[in-house]
Amino acid sequence: QTFMNVSGRSVGALAQFYRIEPAEILVVHDDLDLQPGAARLKLGGGHGGHNGLKDIIAHLGTRDFWRLRLGIGHPGERAEVVNFVLNDPRKEERVLIEQAVQRALEISDLIIAGKQEAAMLKLHSA
C-alpha cells in the first residue's frame, strides 16, 4: 500500500522486478487541468505539478509512460488546490468523474491488448 505522492517507489520497484518497460506502464491519475468528466490518454509528458507523477518520473528515470488523465477541474485559487484534491468532489462533479471512469473502463481491453492508439481515438471521440 502507498499514497499517490510517493507511488514512484512502488511503480519503480515493480517495473524493475518484473522487467516492465516504462512504455508498458499505465498510470491513472486525477488532473486539475481537465474539466470534471474529461478523460485523456497520452504517452509521456511532464508532471504538471502532480506530486505522484513527479515521484513516478523520478523512480522510473523517464517521462515515457502512459497516463490516463481523469479531469477533476480546478478550484480556481492555487492556495485551495491541496484541500480541493484531498476532499471529495461535489455531487454533480462526482457524477461526471464517474462517467469518465466508465468511459475509461470501456477502452481497457484495447489498452491491455497494446492498442493504445485505438484506445485514444475511441476515448477522445466519446
N, CA, C and O atoms as a Tinker XYZ file with bonds, in Angstrom:
   504  protein
     1  N      0.841000   -1.178000    0.000000    73     2
     2  CA     0.000000    0.000000    0.000000    64     1     3
     3  C      0.886000    1.242000    0.000000    63     2     4     5
     4  O      1.941000    1.274000    0.634000    81     3
     5  N      0.432000    2.264000   -0.727000    73     3     6
     6  CA     1.195000    3.503000   -0.800000    64     5     7
     7  C      0.245000    4.663000   -1.057000    63     6     8     9
     8  O     -0.925000    4.463000   -1.382000    81     7
     9  N      0.751000    5.852000   -0.910000    73     7    10
    10  CA    -0.006000    7.053000   -1.233000    64     9    11
    11  C      0.440000    7.537000   -2.599000    63    10    12    13
    12  O      1.581000    7.301000   -2.998000    81    11
    13  N     -0.440000    8.208000   -3.318000    73    11    14
    14  CA    -0.118000    8.655000   -4.678000    64    13    15
    15  C      1.157000    9.484000   -4.720000    63    14    16    17
    16  O      1.965000    9.321000   -5.635000    81    15
    17  N      1.352000   10.368000   -3.749000    73    15    18
    18  CA     2.518000   11.258000   -3.784000    64    17    19
    19  C      3.849000   10.524000   -3.726000    63    18    20    21
    20  O      4.864000   11.059000   -4.171000    81    19
    21  N      3.867000    9.311000   -3.187000    73    19    22
    22  CA     5.103000    8.527000   -3.098000    64    21    23
    23  C      4.956000    7.190000   -3.835000    63    22    24    25
    24  O      5.596000    6.203000   -3.473000    81    23
    25  N      4.121000    7.168000   -4.852000    73    23    26
    26  CA     3.861000    5.924000   -5.576000    64    25    27
    27  C      4.998000    5.523000   -6.508000    63    26    28    29
    28  O      5.040000    4.386000   -6.976000    81    27
    29  N      5.910000    6.434000   -6.779000    73    27    30
    30  CA     7.030000    6.117000   -7.658000    64    29    31
    31  C      7.883000    4.980000   -7.140000    63    30    32    33
    32  O      8.390000    4.177000   -7.922000    81    31
    33  N      8.046000    4.904000   -5.835000    73    31    34
    34  CA     8.846000    3.830000   -5.238000    64    33    35
    35  C      8.247000    2.472000   -5.602000    63    34    36    37
    36  O      8.970000    1.560000   -6.002000    81    35
    37  N      6.937000    2.340000   -5.464000    73    35    38
    38  CA     6.271000    1.072000   -5.777000    64    37    39
    39  C      6.279000    0.785000   -7.271000    63    38    40    41
    40  O      6.570000   -0.334000   -7.694000    81    39
    41  N      5.959000    1.800000   -8.069000    73    39    42
    42  CA     5.940000    1.614000   -9.522000    64    41    43
    43  C      7.330000    1.231000  -10.027000    63    42    44    45
    44  O      7.472000    0.306000  -10.827000    81    43
    45  N      8.340000    1.935000   -9.563000    73    43    46
    46  CA     9.709000    1.643000   -9.982000    64    45    47
    47  C     10.156000    0.252000   -9.576000    63    46    48    49
    48  O     10.784000   -0.456000  -10.364000    81    47
    49  N      9.835000   -0.149000   -8.341000    73    47    50
    50  CA    10.228000   -1.478000   -7.858000    64    49    51
    51  C      9.543000   -2.584000   -8.656000    63    50    52    53
    52  O     10.182000   -3.568000   -9.029000    81    51
    53  N      8.250000   -2.425000   -8.917000    73    51    54
    54  CA     7.527000   -3.434000   -9.702000    64    53    55
    55  C      8.053000   -3.506000  -11.132000    63    54    56    57
    56  O      8.219000   -4.594000  -11.682000    81    55
    57  N      8.313000   -2.355000  -11.727000    73    55    58
    58  CA     8.834000   -2.330000  -13.095000    64    57    59
    59  C     10.182000   -3.035000  -13.172000    63    58    60    61
    60  O     10.451000   -3.783000  -14.112000    81    59
    61  N     11.018000   -2.792000  -12.185000    73    59    62
    62  CA    12.339000   -3.421000  -12.181000    64    61    63
    63  C     12.225000   -4.927000  -11.933000    63    62    64    65
    64  O     12.853000   -5.718000  -12.637000    81    63
    65  N     11.437000   -5.324000  -10.947000    73    63    66
    66  CA    11.315000   -6.738000  -10.589000    64    65    67
    67  C     10.743000   -7.559000  -11.746000    63    66    68    69
    68  O     11.249000   -8.636000  -12.064000    81    67
    69  N      9.682000   -7.038000  -12.373000    73    67    70
    70  CA     9.018000   -7.779000  -13.450000    64    69    71
    71  C      9.558000   -7.427000  -14.844000    63    70    72    73
    72  O      9.038000   -7.902000  -15.854000    81    71
    73  N     10.595000   -6.600000  -14.889000    73    71    74
    74  CA    11.208000   -6.178000  -16.154000    64    73    75
    75  C     10.168000   -5.568000  -17.104000    63    74    76    77
    76  O     10.071000   -5.943000  -18.272000    81    75
    77  N      9.411000   -4.636000  -16.575000    73    75    78
    78  CA     8.385000   -3.935000  -17.346000    64    77    79
    79  C      8.985000   -2.629000  -17.860000    63    78    80    81
    80  O      9.512000   -1.829000  -17.087000    81    79
    81  N      8.902000   -2.430000  -19.141000    73    79    82
    82  CA     9.392000   -1.188000  -19.742000    64    81    83
    83  C      8.439000   -0.047000  -19.381000    63    82    84    85
    84  O      7.229000   -0.263000  -19.302000    81    83
    85  N      8.956000    1.150000  -19.162000    73    83    86
    86  CA     8.085000    2.285000  -18.837000    64    85    87
    87  C      6.954000    2.488000  -19.849000    63    86    88    89
    88  O      5.845000    2.851000  -19.458000    81    87
    89  N      7.211000    2.264000  -21.128000    73    87    90
    90  CA     6.180000    2.446000  -22.155000    64    89    91
    91  C      5.067000    1.403000  -22.064000    63    90    92    93
    92  O      4.068000    1.496000  -22.778000    81    91
    93  N      5.237000    0.406000  -21.182000    73    91    94
    94  CA     4.204000   -0.610000  -20.954000    64    93    95
    95  C      3.404000   -0.323000  -19.689000    63    94    96    97
    96  O      2.550000   -1.120000  -19.302000    81    95
    97  N      3.671000    0.800000  -19.048000    73    95    98
    98  CA     3.021000    1.161000  -17.787000    64    97    99
    99  C      1.929000    2.184000  -18.053000    63    98   100   101
   100  O      2.114000    3.114000  -18.838000    81    99
   101  N      0.798000    2.007000  -17.397000    73    99   102
   102  CA    -0.298000    2.973000  -17.451000    64   101   103
   103  C     -0.541000    3.498000  -16.046000    63   102   104   105
   104  O     -0.805000    2.729000  -15.123000    81   103
   105  N     -0.450000    4.805000  -15.892000    73   103   106
   106  CA    -0.740000    5.460000  -14.620000    64   105   107
   107  C     -2.053000    6.215000  -14.791000    63   106   108   109
   108  O     -2.177000    7.057000  -15.680000    81   107
   109  N     -3.012000    5.919000  -13.957000    73   107   110
   110  CA    -4.302000    6.613000  -13.970000    64   109   111
   111  C     -4.257000    7.647000  -12.857000    63   110   112   113
   112  O     -3.967000    7.318000  -11.706000    81   111
   113  N     -4.545000    8.903000  -13.203000    73   111   114
   114  CA    -4.447000    9.950000  -12.184000    64   113   115
   115  C     -5.444000   11.075000  -12.420000    63   114   116   117
   116  O     -5.952000   11.266000  -13.525000    81   115
   117  N     -5.706000   11.808000  -11.352000    73   115   118
   118  CA    -6.555000   12.986000  -11.437000    64   117   119
   119  C     -5.786000   14.106000  -12.119000    63   118   120   121
   120  O     -4.557000   14.156000  -12.069000    81   119
   121  N     -6.530000   15.004000  -12.759000    73   119   122
   122  CA    -5.884000   16.101000  -13.472000    64   121   123
   123  C     -6.684000   17.380000  -13.277000    63   122   124   125
   124  O     -7.831000   17.489000  -13.713000    81   123
   125  N     -6.062000   18.337000  -12.620000    73   123   126
   126  CA    -6.693000   19.632000  -12.359000    64   125   127
   127  C     -6.925000   20.432000  -13.633000    63   126   128   129
   128  O     -7.813000   21.284000  -13.671000    81   127
   129  N     -6.147000   20.174000  -14.669000    73   127   130
   130  CA    -6.232000   20.951000  -15.905000    64   129   131
   131  C     -7.359000   20.498000  -16.825000    63   130   132   133
   132  O     -7.630000   21.146000  -17.836000    81   131
   133  N     -8.013000   19.402000  -16.489000    73   131   134
   134  CA    -9.149000   18.920000  -17.273000    64   133   135
   135  C    -10.430000   19.119000  -16.479000    63   134   136   137
   136  O    -10.449000   18.954000  -15.259000    81   135
   137  N    -11.491000   19.472000  -17.176000    73   135   138
   138  CA   -12.784000   19.648000  -16.525000    64   137   139
   139  C    -13.293000   18.308000  -15.986000    63   138   140   141
   140  O    -12.952000   17.258000  -16.530000    81   139
   141  N    -14.102000   18.332000  -14.927000    73   139   142
   142  CA   -14.681000   17.083000  -14.425000    64   141   143
   143  C    -15.411000   16.350000  -15.552000    63   142   144   145
   144  O    -16.206000   16.941000  -16.282000    81   143
   145  N    -15.132000   15.081000  -15.674000    73   143   146
   146  CA   -15.751000   14.267000  -16.710000    64   145   147
   147  C    -14.890000   14.072000  -17.939000    63   146   148   149
   148  O    -15.172000   13.197000  -18.757000    81   147
   149  N    -13.849000   14.867000  -18.085000    73   147   150
   150  CA   -12.946000   14.697000  -19.228000    64   149   151
   151  C    -11.964000   13.569000  -18.930000    63   150   152   153
   152  O    -11.560000   13.367000  -17.785000    81   151
   153  N    -11.590000   12.847000  -19.966000    73   151   154
   154  CA   -10.599000   11.773000  -19.833000    64   153   155
   155  C     -9.702000   11.812000  -21.059000    63   154   156   157
   156  O    -10.183000   11.918000  -22.187000    81   155
   157  N     -8.411000   11.727000  -20.836000    73   155   158
   158  CA    -7.442000   11.776000  -21.926000    64   157   159
   159  C     -6.356000   10.729000  -21.687000    63   158   160   161
   160  O     -5.894000   10.528000  -20.564000    81   159
   161  N     -5.969000   10.078000  -22.761000    73   159   162
   162  CA    -4.908000    9.081000  -22.717000    64   161   163
   163  C     -3.733000    9.633000  -23.506000    63   162   164   165
   164  O     -3.907000   10.122000  -24.623000    81   163
   165  N     -2.538000    9.560000  -22.934000    73   163   166
   166  CA    -1.362000   10.050000  -23.658000    64   165   167
   167  C     -0.110000    9.339000  -23.178000    63   166   168   169
   168  O     -0.062000    8.786000  -22.079000    81   167
   169  N      0.893000    9.370000  -24.031000    73   167   170
   170  CA     2.203000    8.814000  -23.700000    64   169   171
   171  C      3.144000    9.962000  -23.397000    63   170   172   173
   172  O      3.276000   10.898000  -24.185000    81   171
   173  N      3.793000    9.883000  -22.255000    73   171   174
   174  CA     4.799000   10.869000  -21.887000    64   173   175
   175  C      4.216000   12.192000  -21.454000    63   174   176   177
   176  O      3.004000   12.353000  -21.308000    81   175
   177  N      5.116000   13.134000  -21.253000    73   175   178
   178  CA     4.723000   14.462000  -20.803000    64   177   179
   179  C      5.334000   14.761000  -19.452000    63   178   180   181
   180  O      6.015000   13.925000  -18.859000    81   179
   181  N      5.083000   15.950000  -18.983000    73   179   182
   182  CA     5.612000   16.374000  -17.693000    64   181   183
   183  C      4.712000   15.953000  -16.550000    63   182   184   185
   184  O      3.750000   15.207000  -16.734000    81   183
   185  N      5.039000   16.445000  -15.372000    73   183   186
   186  CA     4.231000   16.106000  -14.199000    64   185   187
   187  C      3.163000   17.153000  -13.921000    63   186   188   189
   188  O      2.224000   16.883000  -13.173000    81   187
   189  N      3.282000   18.330000  -14.499000    73   187   190
   190  CA     2.268000   19.366000  -14.319000    64   189   191
   191  C      2.007000   19.720000  -12.871000    63   190   192   193
   192  O      0.900000   20.133000  -12.523000    81   191
   193  N      3.009000   19.565000  -12.023000    73   191   194
   194  CA     2.830000   19.865000  -10.610000    64   193   195
   195  C      2.231000   18.729000   -9.803000    63   194   196   197
   196  O      2.066000   18.854000   -8.590000    81   195
   197  N      1.900000   17.612000  -10.462000    73   195   198
   198  CA     1.299000   16.460000   -9.774000    64   197   199
   199  C      2.417000   15.706000   -9.055000    63   198   200   201
   200  O      3.301000   15.143000   -9.702000    81   199
   201  N      2.381000   15.693000   -7.735000    73   199   202
   202  CA     3.460000   15.086000   -6.953000    64   201   203
   203  C      3.613000   13.592000   -7.200000    63   202   204   205
   204  O      4.729000   13.073000   -7.185000    81   203
   205  N      2.510000   12.902000   -7.425000    73   203   206
   206  CA     2.593000   11.475000   -7.713000    64   205   207
   207  C      3.319000   11.203000   -9.015000    63   206   208   209
   208  O      4.175000   10.321000   -9.082000    81   207
   209  N      2.980000   11.962000  -10.054000    73   207   210
   210  CA     3.673000   11.807000  -11.337000    64   209   211
   211  C      5.139000   12.180000  -11.213000    63   210   212   213
   212  O      6.007000   11.536000  -11.802000    81   211
   213  N      5.407000   13.223000  -10.446000    73   211   214
   214  CA     6.790000   13.658000  -10.227000    64   213   215
   215  C      7.605000   12.514000   -9.611000    63   214   216   217
   216  O      8.745000   12.276000  -10.012000    81   215
   217  N      7.017000   11.806000   -8.636000    73   215   218
   218  CA     7.704000   10.707000   -7.966000    64   217   219
   219  C      7.886000    9.508000   -8.904000    63   218   220   221
   220  O      8.928000    8.853000   -8.889000    81   219
   221  N      6.872000    9.231000   -9.713000    73   219   222
   222  CA     6.977000    8.122000  -10.669000    64   221   223
   223  C      8.069000    8.408000  -11.695000    63   222   224   225
   224  O      8.872000    7.531000  -12.011000    81   223
   225  N      8.098000    9.629000  -12.211000    73   223   226
   226  CA     9.138000   10.018000  -13.170000    64   225   227
   227  C     10.522000    9.858000  -12.545000    63   226   228   229
   228  O     11.445000    9.355000  -13.186000    81   227
   229  N     10.659000   10.285000  -11.301000    73   227   230
   230  CA    11.953000   10.181000  -10.617000    64   229   231
   231  C     12.393000    8.727000  -10.468000    63   230   232   233
   232  O     13.567000    8.415000  -10.666000    81   231
   233  N     11.465000    7.837000  -10.123000    73   231   234
   234  CA    11.836000    6.439000   -9.891000    64   233   235
   235  C     11.990000    5.632000  -11.181000    63   234   236   237
   236  O     12.784000    4.693000  -11.227000    81   235
   237  N     11.244000    5.986000  -12.221000    73   235   238
   238  CA    11.405000    5.284000  -13.498000    64   237   239
   239  C     12.579000    5.850000  -14.294000    63   238   240   241
   240  O     13.146000    5.171000  -15.150000    81   239
   241  N     12.931000    7.085000  -14.006000    73   239   242
   242  CA    14.014000    7.725000  -14.736000    64   241   243
   243  C     13.612000    8.205000  -16.118000    63   242   244   245
   244  O     14.470000    8.517000  -16.944000    81   243
   245  N     12.321000    8.267000  -16.375000    73   243   246
   246  CA    11.811000    8.709000  -17.672000    64   245   247
   247  C     10.381000    9.215000  -17.515000    63   246   248   249
   248  O      9.685000    8.888000  -16.554000    81   247
   249  N      9.967000   10.016000  -18.481000    73   247   250
   250  CA     8.582000   10.500000  -18.537000    64   249   251
   251  C      7.758000    9.666000  -19.514000    63   250   252   253
   252  O      6.556000    9.887000  -19.662000    81   251
   253  N      8.396000    8.719000  -20.173000    73   251   254
   254  CA     7.764000    7.984000  -21.264000    64   253   255
   255  C      6.976000    6.772000  -20.787000    63   254   256   257
   256  O      7.346000    5.629000  -21.052000    81   255
   257  N      5.889000    7.039000  -20.084000    73   255   258
   258  CA     4.926000    6.008000  -19.708000    64   257   259
   259  C      3.543000    6.557000  -20.035000    63   258   260   261
   260  O      3.362000    7.765000  -20.191000    81   259
   261  N      2.579000    5.662000  -20.135000    73   259   262
   262  CA     1.218000    6.065000  -20.484000    64   261   263
   263  C      0.516000    6.655000  -19.274000    63   262   264   265
   264  O      0.712000    6.221000  -18.139000    81   263
   265  N     -0.310000    7.661000  -19.551000    73   263   266
   266  CA    -1.115000    8.284000  -18.498000    64   265   267
   267  C     -2.563000    8.330000  -18.961000    63   266   268   269
   268  O     -2.856000    8.690000  -20.101000    81   267
   269  N     -3.448000    7.965000  -18.071000    73   267   270
   270  CA    -4.882000    8.149000  -18.274000    64   269   271
   271  C     -5.283000    9.258000  -17.319000    63   270   272   273
   272  O     -5.367000    9.057000  -16.108000    81   271
   273  N     -5.526000   10.417000  -17.878000    73   271   274
   274  CA    -5.804000   11.619000  -17.095000    64   273   275
   275  C     -7.315000   11.761000  -16.926000    63   274   276   277
   276  O     -8.054000   11.834000  -17.908000    81   275
   277  N     -7.763000   11.798000  -15.678000    73   275   278
   278  CA    -9.181000   11.967000  -15.373000    64   277   279
   279  C     -9.392000   13.353000  -14.787000    63   278   280   281
   280  O     -8.869000   13.680000  -13.721000    81   279
   281  N    -10.163000   14.159000  -15.498000    73   279   282
   282  CA   -10.376000   15.536000  -15.079000    64   281   283
   283  C    -11.167000   15.660000  -13.795000    63   282   284   285
   284  O    -12.181000   14.990000  -13.597000    81   283
   285  N    -10.680000   16.533000  -12.927000    73   283   286
   286  CA   -11.402000   16.840000  -11.684000    64   285   287
   287  C    -11.700000   18.331000  -11.586000    63   286   288   289
   288  O    -12.345000   18.772000  -10.635000    81   287
   289  N    -11.237000   19.107000  -12.558000    73   287   290
   290  CA   -11.439000   20.551000  -12.508000    64   289   291
   291  C    -10.436000   21.207000  -11.578000    63   290   292   293
   292  O     -9.595000   20.544000  -10.972000    81   291
   293  N    -10.541000   22.510000  -11.481000    73   291   294
   294  CA    -9.612000   23.306000  -10.665000    64   293   295
   295  C    -10.429000   24.183000   -9.727000    63   294   296   297
   296  O    -11.464000   24.711000  -10.133000    81   295
   297  N     -9.991000   24.350000   -8.482000    73   295   298
   298  CA   -10.765000   25.170000   -7.543000    64   297   299
   299  C    -10.726000   26.663000   -7.862000    63   298   300   301
   300  O    -11.504000   27.437000   -7.303000    81   299
   301  N     -9.838000   27.065000   -8.743000    73   299   302
   302  CA    -9.745000   28.479000   -9.100000    64   301   303
   303  C     -8.550000   29.163000   -8.482000    63   302   304   305
   304  O     -7.780000   29.825000   -9.178000    81   303
   305  N     -8.389000   29.011000   -7.198000    73   303   306
   306  CA    -7.269000   29.622000   -6.480000    64   305   307
   307  C     -6.201000   28.571000   -6.196000    63   306   308   309
   308  O     -6.500000   27.470000   -5.733000    81   307
   309  N     -4.955000   28.930000   -6.480000    73   307   310
   310  CA    -3.844000   27.999000   -6.257000    64   309   311
   311  C     -3.753000   27.555000   -4.797000    63   310   312   313
   312  O     -3.413000   26.405000   -4.517000    81   311
   313  N     -4.056000   28.457000   -3.873000    73   311   314
   314  CA    -3.973000   28.150000   -2.441000    64   313   315
   315  C     -4.992000   27.089000   -2.019000    63   314   316   317
   316  O     -4.847000   26.479000   -0.960000    81   315
   317  N     -6.013000   26.869000   -2.834000    73   315   318
   318  CA    -7.069000   25.906000   -2.494000    64   317   319
   319  C     -6.824000   24.516000   -3.075000    63   318   320   321
   320  O     -7.588000   23.592000   -2.795000    81   319
   321  N     -5.776000   24.351000   -3.878000    73   319   322
   322  CA    -5.559000   23.099000   -4.604000    64   321   323
   323  C     -5.406000   21.899000   -3.676000    63   322   324   325
   324  O     -6.057000   20.877000   -3.889000    81   323
   325  N     -4.563000   22.000000   -2.657000    73   323   326
   326  CA    -4.318000   20.851000   -1.772000    64   325   327
   327  C     -5.616000   20.393000   -1.125000    63   326   328   329
   328  O     -5.929000   19.203000   -1.138000    81   327
   329  N     -6.360000   21.310000   -0.568000    73   327   330
   330  CA    -7.631000   20.970000    0.066000    64   329   331
   331  C     -8.610000   20.389000   -0.960000    63   330   332   333
   332  O     -9.349000   19.451000   -0.661000    81   331
   333  N     -8.606000   20.948000   -2.158000    73   331   334
   334  CA    -9.505000   20.509000   -3.223000    64   333   335
   335  C     -9.251000   19.055000   -3.605000    63   334   336   337
   336  O    -10.194000   18.269000   -3.704000    81   335
   337  N     -7.985000   18.687000   -3.822000    73   335   338
   338  CA    -7.683000   17.322000   -4.276000    64   337   339
   339  C     -7.818000   16.284000   -3.162000    63   338   340   341
   340  O     -7.988000   15.097000   -3.442000    81   339
   341  N     -7.746000   16.713000   -1.916000    73   339   342
   342  CA    -7.839000   15.763000   -0.804000    64   341   343
   343  C     -9.264000   15.541000   -0.316000    63   342   344   345
   344  O     -9.509000   14.647000    0.495000    81   343
   345  N    -10.197000   16.338000   -0.796000    73   343   346
   346  CA   -11.593000   16.194000   -0.386000    64   345   347
   347  C    -12.422000   15.586000   -1.507000    63   346   348   349
   348  O    -12.020000   15.580000   -2.671000    81   347
   349  N    -13.587000   15.076000   -1.128000    73   347   350
   350  CA   -14.499000   14.500000   -2.112000    64   349   351
   351  C    -15.041000   15.591000   -3.028000    63   350   352   353
   352  O    -15.250000   16.724000   -2.594000    81   351
   353  N    -15.269000   15.250000   -4.297000    73   351   354
   354  CA   -15.861000   16.236000   -5.205000    64   353   355
   355  C    -17.333000   16.472000   -4.859000    63   354   356   357
   356  O    -17.970000   15.663000   -4.185000    81   355
   357  N    -17.850000   17.599000   -5.340000    73   355   358
   358  CA   -19.283000   17.860000   -5.167000    64   357   359
   359  C    -20.056000   16.809000   -5.949000    63   358   360   361
   360  O    -19.526000   16.189000   -6.870000    81   359
   361  N    -21.318000   16.617000   -5.570000    73   359   362
   362  CA   -22.134000   15.560000   -6.155000    64   361   363
   363  C    -22.174000   15.638000   -7.683000    63   362   364   365
   364  O    -21.986000   14.624000   -8.355000    81   363
   365  N    -22.416000   16.827000   -8.235000    73   363   366
   366  CA   -22.528000   16.948000   -9.693000    64   365   367
   367  C    -21.192000   16.665000  -10.387000    63   366   368   369
   368  O    -21.167000   16.127000  -11.494000    81   367
   369  N    -20.094000   17.024000   -9.739000    73   367   370
   370  CA   -18.774000   16.713000  -10.301000    64   369   371
   371  C    -18.476000   15.224000  -10.186000    63   370   372   373
   372  O    -17.875000   14.635000  -11.085000    81   371
   373  N    -18.895000   14.617000   -9.082000    73   371   374
   374  CA   -18.675000   13.182000   -8.881000    64   373   375
   375  C    -19.345000   12.382000   -9.993000    63   374   376   377
   376  O    -18.771000   11.420000  -10.504000    81   375
   377  N    -20.558000   12.778000  -10.366000    73   375   378
   378  CA   -21.274000   12.083000  -11.439000    64   377   379
   379  C    -20.478000   12.148000  -12.739000    63   378   380   381
   380  O    -20.342000   11.140000  -13.434000    81   379
   381  N    -19.953000   13.319000  -13.070000    73   379   382
   382  CA   -19.159000   13.485000  -14.290000    64   381   383
   383  C    -17.865000   12.669000  -14.236000    63   382   384   385
   384  O    -17.464000   12.063000  -15.229000    81   383
   385  N    -17.225000   12.660000  -13.081000    73   383   386
   386  CA   -15.986000   11.888000  -12.916000    64   385   387
   387  C    -16.265000   10.397000  -13.051000    63   386   388   389
   388  O    -15.489000    9.673000  -13.675000    81   387
   389  N    -17.364000    9.936000  -12.470000    73   387   390
   390  CA   -17.732000    8.519000  -12.587000    64   389   391
   391  C    -18.013000    8.143000  -14.039000    63   390   392   393
   392  O    -17.694000    7.033000  -14.464000    81   391
   393  N    -18.605000    9.058000  -14.799000    73   391   394
   394  CA   -18.841000    8.802000  -16.223000    64   393   395
   395  C    -17.515000    8.686000  -16.977000    63   394   396   397
   396  O    -17.375000    7.851000  -17.870000    81   395
   397  N    -16.554000    9.518000  -16.618000    73   395   398
   398  CA   -15.230000    9.445000  -17.246000    64   397   399
   399  C    -14.554000    8.118000  -16.920000    63   398   400   401
   400  O    -13.924000    7.508000  -17.784000    81   399
   401  N    -14.684000    7.677000  -15.683000    73   399   402
   402  CA   -14.109000    6.386000  -15.287000    64   401   403
   403  C    -14.760000    5.265000  -16.095000    63   402   404   405
   404  O    -14.078000    4.342000  -16.540000    81   403
   405  N    -16.066000    5.344000  -16.282000    73   403   406
   406  CA   -16.771000    4.325000  -17.064000    64   405   407
   407  C    -16.271000    4.301000  -18.512000    63   406   408   409
   408  O    -16.055000    3.228000  -19.075000    81   407
   409  N    -16.088000    5.479000  -19.111000    73   407   410
   410  CA   -15.555000    5.538000  -20.478000    64   409   411
   411  C    -14.142000    4.953000  -20.528000    63   410   412   413
   412  O    -13.773000    4.286000  -21.494000    81   411
   413  N    -13.367000    5.205000  -19.492000    73   411   414
   414  CA   -12.011000    4.649000  -19.427000    64   413   415
   415  C    -12.060000    3.126000  -19.336000    63   414   416   417
   416  O    -11.258000    2.439000  -19.969000    81   415
   417  N    -12.985000    2.605000  -18.565000    73   415   418
   418  CA   -13.123000    1.148000  -18.463000    64   417   419
   419  C    -13.483000    0.530000  -19.806000    63   418   420   421
   420  O    -13.080000   -0.594000  -20.107000    81   419
   421  N    -14.240000    1.264000  -20.610000    73   419   422
   422  CA   -14.658000    0.754000  -21.914000    64   421   423
   423  C    -13.490000    0.610000  -22.889000    63   422   424   425
   424  O    -13.602000   -0.123000  -23.872000    81   423
   425  N    -12.385000    1.287000  -22.639000    73   423   426
   426  CA   -11.213000    1.154000  -23.518000    64   425   427
   427  C    -10.122000    0.282000  -22.900000    63   426   428   429
   428  O     -9.059000    0.103000  -23.495000    81   427
   429  N    -10.379000   -0.254000  -21.720000    73   427   430
   430  CA    -9.337000   -1.014000  -21.020000    64   429   431
   431  C     -8.879000   -2.239000  -21.807000    63   430   432   433
   432  O     -7.696000   -2.578000  -21.776000    81   431
   433  N     -9.790000   -2.908000  -22.509000    73   431   434
   434  CA    -9.390000   -4.074000  -23.309000    64   433   435
   435  C     -8.413000   -3.679000  -24.410000    63   434   436   437
   436  O     -7.468000   -4.413000  -24.701000    81   435
   437  N     -8.642000   -2.519000  -25.018000    73   435   438
   438  CA    -7.730000   -2.046000  -26.063000    64   437   439
   439  C     -6.351000   -1.747000  -25.483000    63   438   440   441
   440  O     -5.329000   -2.072000  -26.087000    81   439
   441  N     -6.334000   -1.130000  -24.314000    73   439   442
   442  CA    -5.058000   -0.799000  -23.674000    64   441   443
   443  C     -4.293000   -2.068000  -23.321000    63   442   444   445
   444  O     -3.095000   -2.170000  -23.584000    81   443
   445  N     -4.982000   -3.027000  -22.730000    73   443   446
   446  CA    -4.346000   -4.290000  -22.338000    64   445   447
   447  C     -3.799000   -5.019000  -23.562000    63   446   448   449
   448  O     -2.760000   -5.676000  -23.487000    81   447
   449  N     -4.500000   -4.901000  -24.686000    73   447   450
   450  CA    -4.058000   -5.548000  -25.929000    64   449   451
   451  C     -2.930000   -4.778000  -26.614000    63   450   452   453
   452  O     -2.440000   -5.193000  -27.664000    81   451
   453  N     -2.519000   -3.657000  -26.020000    73   451   454
   454  CA    -1.437000   -2.871000  -26.605000    64   453   455
   455  C     -1.880000   -1.965000  -27.734000    63   454   456   457
   456  O     -1.053000   -1.492000  -28.514000    81   455
   457  N     -3.174000   -1.719000  -27.829000    73   455   458
   458  CA    -3.729000   -0.888000  -28.909000    64   457   459
   459  C     -4.062000    0.509000  -28.377000    63   458   460   461
   460  O     -5.204000    0.963000  -28.443000    81   459
   461  N     -3.035000    1.175000  -27.849000    73   459   462
   462  CA    -3.239000    2.476000  -27.227000    64   461   463
   463  C     -3.751000    3.527000  -28.206000    63   462   464   465
   464  O     -4.568000    4.370000  -27.836000    81   463
   465  N     -3.281000    3.485000  -29.446000    73   463   466
   466  CA    -3.740000    4.473000  -30.436000    64   465   467
   467  C     -5.247000    4.330000  -30.666000    63   466   468   469
   468  O     -5.962000    5.329000  -30.734000    81   467
   469  N     -5.723000    3.099000  -30.785000    73   467   470
   470  CA    -7.159000    2.858000  -30.957000    64   469   471
   471  C     -7.919000    3.275000  -29.705000    63   470   472   473
   472  O     -9.018000    3.824000  -29.789000    81   471
   473  N     -7.328000    3.013000  -28.545000    73   471   474
   474  CA    -7.958000    3.411000  -27.283000    64   473   475
   475  C     -8.079000    4.926000  -27.200000    63   474   476   477
   476  O     -9.111000    5.451000  -26.781000    81   475
   477  N     -7.020000    5.627000  -27.600000    73   475   478
   478  CA    -7.043000    7.093000  -27.601000    64   477   479
   479  C     -8.134000    7.617000  -28.517000    63   478   480   481
   480  O     -8.901000    8.504000  -28.140000    81   479
   481  N     -8.201000    7.068000  -29.712000    73   479   482
   482  CA    -9.197000    7.509000  -30.684000    64   481   483
   483  C    -10.608000    7.322000  -30.132000    63   482   484   485
   484  O    -11.446000    8.217000  -30.239000    81   483
   485  N    -10.863000    6.167000  -29.549000    73   483   486
   486  CA   -12.192000    5.887000  -29.001000    64   485   487
   487  C    -12.503000    6.799000  -27.816000    63   486   488   489
   488  O    -13.598000    7.356000  -27.731000    81   487
   489  N    -11.556000    6.951000  -26.913000    73   487   490
   490  CA   -11.781000    7.766000  -25.718000    64   489   491
   491  C    -11.951000    9.238000  -26.070000    63   490   492   493
   492  O    -12.846000    9.903000  -25.549000    81   491
   493  N    -11.111000    9.738000  -26.934000    73   491   494
   494  CA   -11.125000   11.165000  -27.245000    64   493   495
   495  C    -12.275000   11.567000  -28.154000    63   494   496   497
   496  O    -12.601000   12.750000  -28.253000    81   495
   497  N    -12.895000   10.593000  -28.821000    73   495   498
   498  CA   -14.032000   10.917000  -29.685000    64   497   499
   499  C    -15.363000   10.689000  -28.981000    63   498   500   501
   500  O    -16.423000   10.938000  -29.555000    81   499
   501  N    -15.312000   10.221000  -27.747000    73   499   502
   502  CA   -16.553000    9.948000  -26.993000    64   501   503
   503  C    -17.187000   11.235000  -26.501000    63   502   504
   504  O    -18.232000   11.199000  -25.851000    81   503
